[in-house]
C-alpha cells in the first residue's frame, strides 16, 4: 500500500486534507502513515480509517490528535528512525 508522509504546514491541519500529505492524497484503508521531521505540526486525525501501519519517528515533535477512530492493522512504531 502507499506510504503517506505527513507534510502539513499549519498546526491542527486535518488528516482528511490531501494537501497535508506528501503524496497529495488523504489516507484510505490499508495505507501506511509516517510522521517525520518533514512536518512537525499537529495532525488532527479526523478520519475513521484502518491503516496498515503507523510510524512516528523521533524527529516528529508534533502531536496526533485523534477525533475519529484510527485503527492500525499491522504495526505501530513510536520514536523510530
N, C-alpha and C positions, 0 to 999 in steps of 0.2 A: 504494500500500500504506500501511498505518497507520504513523504516526510515533510511536515509543515513546521517552519521555524517562525516563532513569534517575532514580529518586526515592527510592532506598532510604535508610533511617535508620541502619543499622548497618554498620560496616566488615565486609567479607567477605560481604556479602549475596549470595545466589545469583541469577544471571540467570534461572534457571528458576522463581523465585518470582514469581507475578503481582503480589504486593504491592510488589515492588521497582521497578515501572514506573508512571508516571503514569496510564496507561490502565487499569491493573488487569489487564493481560494479559501473559503471558510472550511473548517473541519467537517467531515462526514464520517459515518460509521466505517471503522477499520483503518482510519488514518493513524499515523504516528506523529505525536506532537513533541517538539523540543523547544525549550526556553534557554537562551544563551545570552551572551553579552551583546548580541546584535540589537537587542532592545531590553532595557531594564525597567520599563514602566509596568504598572499594574495591569493585569489582564482580568477583565470581568467576564467570566465564563457564563454566558447566557444561553448556551446551547444544551439541550438534552441529547447527549450523543454517547455512543460506546466506541471509544478509540482503541486501537491495538496496543499502543504503548505511550507512556508519558515520561519524558526525561527533563529534569530541571538541573542544569549544570550549576556548578559552584559560582560561575561568573554571572548568573542571573540573580540580581538583587531586588527585583520587584516582588510583587505578590500575585497569587492567583486567587481571585475571589469568586467562588462558585455560588451563583444564584439559581442554577439549574443543576440537574443530575449529570455528573460526569462519571462514566463507567470506564475503567481501564481493563481490557481483557487479558493482556499478556504480561505486562511488566511495568513497574514504576522504578525509576532511578532518580534519587534525590541527591544533589551535590556531586554528581559525576562529572567527568570531563567531557 
